[in-house]
Amino acid sequence: MMTSFFENLEPDIDLAPGRILFSQGEPGDAAYIVHSGYLDLLVGGAELTSIMPGEIVGEMALVENQTRFATAAAGKEGARLYRINRDRFLTLTRERPAFALAVMKTMSDRLRKWGALFE
């Protein structure tokens, strides 16, 4: 779980239910770890998946230096998040191999899950 990398910190974002964290097509300057609650991930307005506590979101925009792939909105309970700016994300991936592997595993899991939708 990604939260183990931030266990000594307090979440720095509180999102009310339904509030948008970021929108598809926007530039990405940070990734986020869900501390509590959850986020709905939407592509073209259709719900793709939910991002649960301990999971990262927004990492694709940082890894690829591209715009956001999806829209992320707080679920029915709202969400508390850790924000990881681009510099901190790059530092963590460089200095904490376990963090880099956790991000890669998350991306791989999602690719397999989402790829199955098209089979």
Secondary structure as GFF3:
##gff-version 3
##sequence-region A 1 119
A	DSSP	three_ten_helix	2	6	.	.	.	ID=ss1
A	DSSP	beta_strand	13	15	.	.	.	ID=ss2
A	DSSP	beta_strand	20	22	.	.	.	ID=ss3
A	DSSP	beta_strand	30	43	.	.	.	ID=ss4
A	DSSP	beta_strand	46	51	.	.	.	ID=ss5
A	DSSP	beta_strand	56	57	.	.	.	ID=ss6
A	DSSP	alpha_helix	59	64	.	.	.	ID=ss7
A	DSSP	beta_strand	71	85	.	.	.	ID=ss8
A	DSSP	alpha_helix	86	95	.	.	.	ID=ss9
A	DSSP	alpha_helix	97	116	.	.	.	ID=ss10
###
